[in-house]
Structure formats: C-alpha cells, structure tokens
Amino acid sequence: MEKIKISTAQFENKSGDKDYNLSVIDSLSRKAALQGAQAIAFHECSVTGYSFARHLSKEQMLDLAEPIPGGESVNKLAAVAAKNNIAVLAGLFEKDIENKLYKSYVCVDKTGLVAKFRKLHPFINPHLTPGDGYCVFDLQGWKCGILICYDNNIIEHVRATALLGAEIIFMPHVTMCTPSTRPGAGFVDPVLWENRETDPTPLRLEFDGMKGRGWLMKWLPARAYDNGIYVVFSNPIGMDDDQLKNGCSMILDPFGDIIAECRTLGDDIITAMLTREKLSQSGGYRYRMARRPDLYKDIIGKPHQSFQKVIWMNPEE
C-alpha cells in the first residue's frame, strides 16, 4: 500500500478511570474512522492515566496494571477497533505472570493484539521494569515502530527502530509543561485551563511557548528528518492528575515538516495521509544509506554508567 491515512488524538484523561478513558478512545476512534483513517494513536497511559501513578505503591500498581494479552482493557480496545473498523494504539500499565510491572503501549485491530512495546526508560513509578527490546510490526502494509516518551530523547532508539525497518514511528507521550533545567521550562497554572473558554489567549501563549510547543520543536522534527521517517506524536491535553498538559498531537513527514496538528484547547483528533514516496525522497533516507558504521560501531556500543536515577528526577530531558 503506497498510502495510509492515520489519525492522532489528544484528550483529557481521568486518573485511574479506565471506563471513562476507554469511552473517549471509542468516541475519538469513531470520529477518525469517519474521516477515513485506518489507524488512530493515543497518548502514553491513555487508558489508565499517568502522572497519578507516581503516588502509588507496588500493590496499587499491580491492581491498576493488566496482563497483555488477555487483560480486560486490551480486549475492550480490540472491541473498539472492530466496531469502528480502525486500528487503535493506546497505552496502559502491564503486569506479567511474575508481577513485574511495565509501561506498555499496544496496537490492536479487529483481530486482537497486533503489537506490544514496553517503555525502555520508565520513571513515573519506581516499581516499573524497563523494557528490553524494540518493536517493529506491520500495519496495512507499512512497517511501524513504537517508542514511548523519554525513549525518543535517546536518539539511538529512534535510529535503531528506523534501521529495523520502521517507516512510521508512533511516539506516545505525556510531556511538556513541567520544570526542568532547560531555560523557559515550568508548570502552567491550572487556572488558565479553567478559564480557557472565556480567556484562551494566556493559555495559548503558555502552551505554545518554551514551556510547551517551543521545546517540542527543538527536537521532534529532527527525529523525523534525520531518520527519514513519519512520526506520529500523541500527547494529552488538560489536567493529568495535578499537572496541566498542552496536547499538540501532530504528524510529521520524513522531511521534518508538520503535516497535521491538533490546535484546539480540548479533546480532538487530526488526520493525515502518509505517502510512501516521501520516504525515499527524504534527506534522512540518504543519510542512512551513507552511514559508516565501521568508524563508530565500537564507540556507540561502548558500555557506560546508567543515569536512570537522574532521569527519574528530571524526566522531561
């Protein structure tokens, strides 16, 4: 298939309320299907909520998490996919038979589970186990990969997924509008969100500035451009526990250009047509062909000290 139509979503999830979140996923999936989309992507932990998990004990996390496959939420996502005739990508917490906990993201269609990826750099809760592998799968004849939030800040993960054949990388996030050592970073006042209908300008200035979209534009287009891939970025909007998020869910082409973006201050989707010819026309495609791994394979693969504890303290970057 030379073309594929994909949607990406943003919505305000409710912490721990799977039924509500799944109902929104169902509604937005239906909207995407009516626009002709063959797949729709939602944000990291869109089924469960995200930021509230930093307060949970291991027992509470185990109560929240589900097995994949076989868990109730994945089965409900598959039902949503079947009802709307669209592939659905969404995130939740997973537990295995040994009660290890993971931050996972799945792709389902009317046949059930198509792919599962476990976040390589989880940090929201200390009881989470890092994933240990990449994920590339087939979707409507296209090779797709998944990398969750912080995984995409490690440029080797994006390159490795592209080298494994991914033409589209789904990048679900819960990001922006948090403190950091980066200049201009910080929380956005929830009062601005409460007043968004009567006074949207102050909120938009915060969302689009260095606390939000301005930071995203420093690196997200580069991931698409350098690797010659399509990027499907998904992010929540509104309150996630006590933190305000700014959405900006978007799709970028292999030239690093934004071809569609959510710009409303609420639950929404956008849809774009992806064409295969752009993949080989892009600079990133040529750069990958011109690589000299003989020069740097030992440098890139050299072991180093992990900075995981630092990452927990400063997750955004």
Secondary structure as a PSIPRED ss2 file (coil, helix, strand):
# PSIPRED VFORMAT (PSIPRED V4.0)

   1 M C   1.000  0.000  0.000
   2 E C   1.000  0.000  0.000
   3 K E   0.000  0.000  1.000
   4 I E   0.000  0.000  1.000
   5 K E   0.000  0.000  1.000
   6 I E   0.000  0.000  1.000
   7 S E   0.000  0.000  1.000
   8 T E   0.000  0.000  1.000
   9 A E   0.000  0.000  1.000
  10 Q E   0.000  0.000  1.000
  11 F C   1.000  0.000  0.000
  12 E C   1.000  0.000  0.000
  13 N C   1.000  0.000  0.000
  14 K C   1.000  0.000  0.000
  15 S C   1.000  0.000  0.000
  16 G C   1.000  0.000  0.000
  17 D C   1.000  0.000  0.000
  18 K H   0.000  1.000  0.000
  19 D H   0.000  1.000  0.000
  20 Y H   0.000  1.000  0.000
  21 N H   0.000  1.000  0.000
  22 L H   0.000  1.000  0.000
  23 S H   0.000  1.000  0.000
  24 V H   0.000  1.000  0.000
  25 I H   0.000  1.000  0.000
  26 D H   0.000  1.000  0.000
  27 S H   0.000  1.000  0.000
  28 L H   0.000  1.000  0.000
  29 S H   0.000  1.000  0.000
  30 R H   0.000  1.000  0.000
  31 K H   0.000  1.000  0.000
  32 A H   0.000  1.000  0.000
  33 A H   0.000  1.000  0.000
  34 L H   0.000  1.000  0.000
  35 Q C   1.000  0.000  0.000
  36 G C   1.000  0.000  0.000
  37 A C   1.000  0.000  0.000
  38 Q C   1.000  0.000  0.000
  39 A E   0.000  0.000  1.000
  40 I E   0.000  0.000  1.000
  41 A E   0.000  0.000  1.000
  42 F C   1.000  0.000  0.000
  43 H C   1.000  0.000  0.000
  44 E C   1.000  0.000  0.000
  45 C C   1.000  0.000  0.000
  46 S C   1.000  0.000  0.000
  47 V C   1.000  0.000  0.000
  48 T C   1.000  0.000  0.000
  49 G C   1.000  0.000  0.000
  50 Y C   1.000  0.000  0.000
  51 S H   0.000  1.000  0.000
  52 F H   0.000  1.000  0.000
  53 A H   0.000  1.000  0.000
  54 R H   0.000  1.000  0.000
  55 H H   0.000  1.000  0.000
  56 L C   1.000  0.000  0.000
  57 S C   1.000  0.000  0.000
  58 K H   0.000  1.000  0.000
  59 E H   0.000  1.000  0.000
  60 Q H   0.000  1.000  0.000
  61 M H   0.000  1.000  0.000
  62 L H   0.000  1.000  0.000
  63 D H   0.000  1.000  0.000
  64 L H   0.000  1.000  0.000
  65 A C   1.000  0.000  0.000
  66 E E   0.000  0.000  1.000
  67 P C   1.000  0.000  0.000
  68 I C   1.000  0.000  0.000
  69 P C   1.000  0.000  0.000
  70 G C   1.000  0.000  0.000
  71 G C   1.000  0.000  0.000
  72 E H   0.000  1.000  0.000
  73 S H   0.000  1.000  0.000
  74 V H   0.000  1.000  0.000
  75 N H   0.000  1.000  0.000
  76 K H   0.000  1.000  0.000
  77 L H   0.000  1.000  0.000
  78 A H   0.000  1.000  0.000
  79 A H   0.000  1.000  0.000
  80 V H   0.000  1.000  0.000
  81 A H   0.000  1.000  0.000
  82 A H   0.000  1.000  0.000
  83 K H   0.000  1.000  0.000
  84 N H   0.000  1.000  0.000
  85 N C   1.000  0.000  0.000
  86 I C   1.000  0.000  0.000
  87 A E   0.000  0.000  1.000
  88 V E   0.000  0.000  1.000
  89 L E   0.000  0.000  1.000
  90 A E   0.000  0.000  1.000
  91 G E   0.000  0.000  1.000
  92 L E   0.000  0.000  1.000
  93 F E   0.000  0.000  1.000
  94 E E   0.000  0.000  1.000
  95 K E   0.000  0.000  1.000
  96 D C   1.000  0.000  0.000
  97 I C   1.000  0.000  0.000
  98 E C   1.000  0.000  0.000
  99 N C   1.000  0.000  0.000
 100 K C   1.000  0.000  0.000
 101 L E   0.000  0.000  1.000
 102 Y E   0.000  0.000  1.000
 103 K E   0.000  0.000  1.000
 104 S E   0.000  0.000  1.000
 105 Y E   0.000  0.000  1.000
 106 V E   0.000  0.000  1.000
 107 C E   0.000  0.000  1.000
 108 V E   0.000  0.000  1.000
 109 D E   0.000  0.000  1.000
 110 K C   1.000  0.000  0.000
 111 T C   1.000  0.000  0.000
 112 G E   0.000  0.000  1.000
 113 L E   0.000  0.000  1.000
 114 V E   0.000  0.000  1.000
 115 A E   0.000  0.000  1.000
 116 K E   0.000  0.000  1.000
 117 F E   0.000  0.000  1.000
 118 R E   0.000  0.000  1.000
 119 K C   1.000  0.000  0.000
 120 L C   1.000  0.000  0.000
 121 H C   1.000  0.000  0.000
 122 P C   1.000  0.000  0.000
 123 F C   1.000  0.000  0.000
 124 I C   1.000  0.000  0.000
 125 N C   1.000  0.000  0.000
 126 P C   1.000  0.000  0.000
 127 H C   1.000  0.000  0.000
 128 L E   0.000  0.000  1.000
 129 T C   1.000  0.000  0.000
 130 P C   1.000  0.000  0.000
 131 G C   1.000  0.000  0.000
 132 D C   1.000  0.000  0.000
 133 G C   1.000  0.000  0.000
 134 Y C   1.000  0.000  0.000
 135 C C   1.000  0.000  0.000
 136 V E   0.000  0.000  1.000
 137 F E   0.000  0.000  1.000
 138 D E   0.000  0.000  1.000
 139 L E   0.000  0.000  1.000
 140 Q C   1.000  0.000  0.000
 141 G C   1.000  0.000  0.000
 142 W E   0.000  0.000  1.000
 143 K E   0.000  0.000  1.000
 144 C E   0.000  0.000  1.000
 145 G E   0.000  0.000  1.000
 146 I E   0.000  0.000  1.000
 147 L C   1.000  0.000  0.000
 148 I C   1.000  0.000  0.000
 149 C H   0.000  1.000  0.000
 150 Y H   0.000  1.000  0.000
 151 D H   0.000  1.000  0.000
 152 N H   0.000  1.000  0.000
 153 N H   0.000  1.000  0.000
 154 I C   1.000  0.000  0.000
 155 I H   0.000  1.000  0.000
 156 E H   0.000  1.000  0.000
 157 H H   0.000  1.000  0.000
 158 V H   0.000  1.000  0.000
 159 R H   0.000  1.000  0.000
 160 A H   0.000  1.000  0.000
 161 T H   0.000  1.000  0.000
 162 A H   0.000  1.000  0.000
 163 L H   0.000  1.000  0.000
 164 L C   1.000  0.000  0.000
 165 G C   1.000  0.000  0.000
 166 A C   1.000  0.000  0.000
 167 E C   1.000  0.000  0.000
 168 I E   0.000  0.000  1.000
 169 I E   0.000  0.000  1.000
 170 F E   0.000  0.000  1.000
 171 M E   0.000  0.000  1.000
 172 P E   0.000  0.000  1.000
 173 H C   1.000  0.000  0.000
 174 V C   1.000  0.000  0.000
 175 T C   1.000  0.000  0.000
 176 M C   1.000  0.000  0.000
 177 C C   1.000  0.000  0.000
 178 T C   1.000  0.000  0.000
 179 P C   1.000  0.000  0.000
 180 S C   1.000  0.000  0.000
 181 T C   1.000  0.000  0.000
 182 R C   1.000  0.000  0.000
 183 P C   1.000  0.000  0.000
 184 G C   1.000  0.000  0.000
 185 A C   1.000  0.000  0.000
 186 G C   1.000  0.000  0.000
 187 F C   1.000  0.000  0.000
 188 V C   1.000  0.000  0.000
 189 D C   1.000  0.000  0.000
 190 P H   0.000  1.000  0.000
 191 V H   0.000  1.000  0.000
 192 L H   0.000  1.000  0.000
 193 W H   0.000  1.000  0.000
 194 E H   0.000  1.000  0.000
 195 N C   1.000  0.000  0.000
 196 R C   1.000  0.000  0.000
 197 E C   1.000  0.000  0.000
 198 T C   1.000  0.000  0.000
 199 D C   1.000  0.000  0.000
 200 P H   0.000  1.000  0.000
 201 T H   0.000  1.000  0.000
 202 P H   0.000  1.000  0.000
 203 L H   0.000  1.000  0.000
 204 R H   0.000  1.000  0.000
 205 L H   0.000  1.000  0.000
 206 E H   0.000  1.000  0.000
 207 F H   0.000  1.000  0.000
 208 D H   0.000  1.000  0.000
 209 G C   1.000  0.000  0.000
 210 M C   1.000  0.000  0.000
 211 K C   1.000  0.000  0.000
 212 G C   1.000  0.000  0.000
 213 R H   0.000  1.000  0.000
 214 G H   0.000  1.000  0.000
 215 W H   0.000  1.000  0.000
 216 L H   0.000  1.000  0.000
 217 M C   1.000  0.000  0.000
 218 K C   1.000  0.000  0.000
 219 W C   1.000  0.000  0.000
 220 L H   0.000  1.000  0.000
 221 P H   0.000  1.000  0.000
 222 A H   0.000  1.000  0.000
 223 R H   0.000  1.000  0.000
 224 A H   0.000  1.000  0.000
 225 Y H   0.000  1.000  0.000
 226 D H   0.000  1.000  0.000
 227 N H   0.000  1.000  0.000
 228 G C   1.000  0.000  0.000
 229 I C   1.000  0.000  0.000
 230 Y E   0.000  0.000  1.000
 231 V E   0.000  0.000  1.000
 232 V E   0.000  0.000  1.000
 233 F E   0.000  0.000  1.000
 234 S E   0.000  0.000  1.000
 235 N C   1.000  0.000  0.000
 236 P C   1.000  0.000  0.000
 237 I E   0.000  0.000  1.000
 238 G E   0.000  0.000  1.000
 239 M E   0.000  0.000  1.000
 240 D E   0.000  0.000  1.000
 241 D C   1.000  0.000  0.000
 242 D C   1.000  0.000  0.000
 243 Q E   0.000  0.000  1.000
 244 L E   0.000  0.000  1.000
 245 K E   0.000  0.000  1.000
 246 N E   0.000  0.000  1.000
 247 G C   1.000  0.000  0.000
 248 C C   1.000  0.000  0.000
 249 S C   1.000  0.000  0.000
 250 M E   0.000  0.000  1.000
 251 I E   0.000  0.000  1.000
 252 L E   0.000  0.000  1.000
 253 D C   1.000  0.000  0.000
 254 P C   1.000  0.000  0.000
 255 F C   1.000  0.000  0.000
 256 G C   1.000  0.000  0.000
 257 D C   1.000  0.000  0.000
 258 I E   0.000  0.000  1.000
 259 I E   0.000  0.000  1.000
 260 A E   0.000  0.000  1.000
 261 E E   0.000  0.000  1.000
 262 C C   1.000  0.000  0.000
 263 R C   1.000  0.000  0.000
 264 T C   1.000  0.000  0.000
 265 L C   1.000  0.000  0.000
 266 G C   1.000  0.000  0.000
 267 D C   1.000  0.000  0.000
 268 D E   0.000  0.000  1.000
 269 I E   0.000  0.000  1.000
 270 I E   0.000  0.000  1.000
 271 T E   0.000  0.000  1.000
 272 A E   0.000  0.000  1.000
 273 M E   0.000  0.000  1.000
 274 L E   0.000  0.000  1.000
 275 T E   0.000  0.000  1.000
 276 R C   1.000  0.000  0.000
 277 E H   0.000  1.000  0.000
 278 K H   0.000  1.000  0.000
 279 L H   0.000  1.000  0.000
 280 S H   0.000  1.000  0.000
 281 Q H   0.000  1.000  0.000
 282 S C   1.000  0.000  0.000
 283 G H   0.000  1.000  0.000
 284 G H   0.000  1.000  0.000
 285 Y H   0.000  1.000  0.000
 286 R H   0.000  1.000  0.000
 287 Y H   0.000  1.000  0.000
 288 R H   0.000  1.000  0.000
 289 M H   0.000  1.000  0.000
 290 A C   1.000  0.000  0.000
 291 R C   1.000  0.000  0.000
 292 R C   1.000  0.000  0.000
 293 P H   0.000  1.000  0.000
 294 D H   0.000  1.000  0.000
 295 L H   0.000  1.000  0.000
 296 Y H   0.000  1.000  0.000
 297 K H   0.000  1.000  0.000
 298 D H   0.000  1.000  0.000
 299 I H   0.000  1.000  0.000
 300 I H   0.000  1.000  0.000
 301 G C   1.000  0.000  0.000
 302 K C   1.000  0.000  0.000
 303 P C   1.000  0.000  0.000
 304 H C   1.000  0.000  0.000
 305 Q C   1.000  0.000  0.000
 306 S C   1.000  0.000  0.000
 307 F C   1.000  0.000  0.000
 308 Q H   0.000  1.000  0.000
 309 K H   0.000  1.000  0.000
 310 V H   0.000  1.000  0.000
 311 I H   0.000  1.000  0.000
 312 W H   0.000  1.000  0.000
 313 M H   0.000  1.000  0.000
 314 N C   1.000  0.000  0.000
 315 P C   1.000  0.000  0.000
 316 E C   1.000  0.000  0.000
 317 E C   1.000  0.000  0.000
